[in-house]
Amino acid sequence: MKQVSEARELRGQGLTMRVIAERLGVSPATAFRRLRNS
């Protein structure tokens, strides 16, 4: 999933999960689950 690698990159830049979630257009819980599951 493209979003996950994108989220990983943002994580690497030190962004918070909430900011990442906003970037991906999902809720923070969803973003967190996607990162954890991948």
LINUR-V200887 format. One record per backbone hydrogen bond with DSSP energy under -0.5 kcal/mol. NH is the residue of the N-H (numbers start at 1). CO is the residue of the C=O. Records with the same first field share a line. If there is no record, write none. Layout:
NH=CO, CO
//
This chain:
4=1
5=1
6=2
7=3
8=4
9=5
10=6
11=7
12=8
13=9
14=11
15=10
20=16
21=17
22=18
23=19
24=20
25=21
26=21
31=27
32=28
33=29
34=30
35=31
36=32
37=33
38=34
//
